[in-house]
């Protein structure tokens, strides 16, 4: 995209032991992501998508290689510093909403700031609530909200602390297609209007078509990349992966 790298991985490797067998998930993978870019990771189950998210967010450490996020070399941080990095700089959206049932929507959204003993910036909370369309649902608990509304709460919670990067792991996987499309449009707007750098894992070609770039993972590597691709072009590229 002609922009300096905001996120960069260099020769990243990660493997897991399964009994007597070593399962290589990432094998010297490299990539860059620009600030304010929405990037989707696509690949078969076990291709390393979620593992890569965990490494990029500092949840896990690589066996080898380097990870830089906004100039911070994550692989060099002590565990405590990685925890602080995640708390202050990372937002997460999951397939299952992970809301606390005893808290209402407002309390769930503000939870990351409450844990840190902080309050939202003036005007930011109201603007965020307007953006996610929850103005009339803030006093409702998760059980009183639809699936789409719960995911909107989860997205607002991930954004309320103004994270450096938003990571989304199958954010529409637990929603019907219409609601899922609304959530994807919301995430696209967070990139376009808030400049929110976002990395998303999905199996859905239509979802991936909303990205600035799609990175395809296979055999522990990033093997293909498409920019501004249609859902059809993405499906064709996914079928090519199946033929590897």
C-alpha positions, 0 to 999 in steps of 0.5 A: 500500500506504499505505507510504512509497516505498522505491524511486521512479522519477520521469519516467524515460526511456531510449533506444538507438540502432539504426543511424539509428533511436532506440529509446525503451525508457522514456518518462517512466515513474514508479512507487514500491515499498514496503519489503518488497514483491515486485513483478513487471514484466510486458510484451512483449519489448522493453517495457523490463523488463530496462532498468528493472532495470538502471537501478534497480540502477545498472548503467545511467543514464537519459537523463532522470528520477530514481531513488531507492533507500532515499533514495539518488539513483542518478542523481546518483552517480559511476560508482565510487559506483554500483559500490559501491552495487551491491556493498553494496546489491544482489542479483541472480538471473538466468535462467542461474545464473552460478555459478563451476564451480570453486567448491563451493556454499558458496564460490559463496554466500560469493563476494560477501562474499569479494570484499569481504573480509567474513564473514557475520554470526553465525548468518545464513549457517546460517539462510540455508542452512536457508531455501534447503534446501542444508544437505547440498549445500554441498560440491558443485560446480555440475556436481554439482547439479540446476538447481533446486539451482543456482538455490537457490545463486544465490539464497543468493549474492544474499541472503548480503550482506543486500542492500537490494533483490533483483532477479530477471530471469526466475529460473525461465526455465531450470527445469521447471515444478515446480522453478520453482514451488519457486524462486518459493515460496523467493523469496516466503518471502524477502520474507515471512520476511526482509522482502526487497524484491524486483523480478522480471521474468517472462513467467509469469502463475503466477509473477506471481500470487505478487507483492504487485503486478504492473506492466505495461509497454508503449510505454515506460510503466507502463500498468497495475497489479494488486495481489493478482491471480490468474494468470487476472486477470494473463493477462487484463491481458496480453491487453489489452496485446497489443491496445494 
